[in-house]
Amino acid sequence: MTAPLHEPAAPVAPSAEALKAGMPKAKVQGRSLGRIAWERLKRDKLALGGGIVVLFLILVAILAPVIANLAGQDPNAYNEKLIDPLFSTPTGSLGGISGEHWLGVEPVNGRDIFARIVYGARISLLVGFLSAFVAVVLGVLLGVLAGYFGGWLDAIISRVMDMLLSFPQLLFIIALVSVMPNSMLGLNGTSVRVFVMILVIGFFGWPNVGRVVRAQTLSLREREYVEAARSLGAGQRHIIFKELMPNLVAPIIVYTTMMIPTNILNEAALSFLGVGVKPPSSSWGQMLSSALSYYESDPMYMVIPGLAIFVTVLSFNLLGDGVRDALDPRGSR
């Protein structure tokens, strides 16, 4: 037999270019700045843990009456039968902790500590959030005006900020809250004091926000996109609200999350000193003040509200640090 004149050619592997040409092109998906920040925040376990605790505390504050009813306790109900008549301290161990009273009872009157802690969260978070809101609104408004317009307006606003920052804020707040009437604008008692604390703490907090916003605005107003908008005939309102404000959102969010725990501490300090929330309304600072006389005989009465303040402030600080790193990763290096 004779060999075939031509052997069949070996199959040639397709080139990489040919394979790429035959493959369907994957769609390129863009990611917004918010999504990028969220993906960074998800990798920070401490910040996520702090955020979960913050959400839990907010739910506790909102559902305080429901939680107290489920526990079968009234924050203002006296239980003298649970108090030792000789020492005025709770009977039993650990400040009277039992299946009925999960965190024990207060000395002298026997009020349930768990119910008062739950209701105290409403006061602390309400003052913390709303006073931060007041400070942010004033600080952003005046900081943007000072940074964008400059000149005499910047000089006046900056001097006012310097003057307010030079005051001993806590002492001034104590003086203002102490002279406020018991009824105002249709509010009475605890509502008046909470309203005054929100306004006063927020008013003395806005210079801190204003300085940050002013510095950012001074930098942003010289950027190319602002000059382009100005050259196209955009008005000042458009430039402030459409060009500057979106780029100020990140520092505002970061500073707000860092301000809330400071405001919570200020409220606790005012109530501790006796110029904040008055009995029978519940406040963590007020409970700490009452516990000073019993820290040796009933240490749990001091530990529980102190731990509530510690956990709340720590959670907000962890969340604030995580938000700052997520929105400005280069600033944390």
Summary of the structure (lengths in Angstrom):
residues: 333
radius of gyration: 29.6
end to end distance: 80.7
largest distance: 123.7
contacts: 1033
relative contact order: 0.13
helix: 68%
strand: 2%
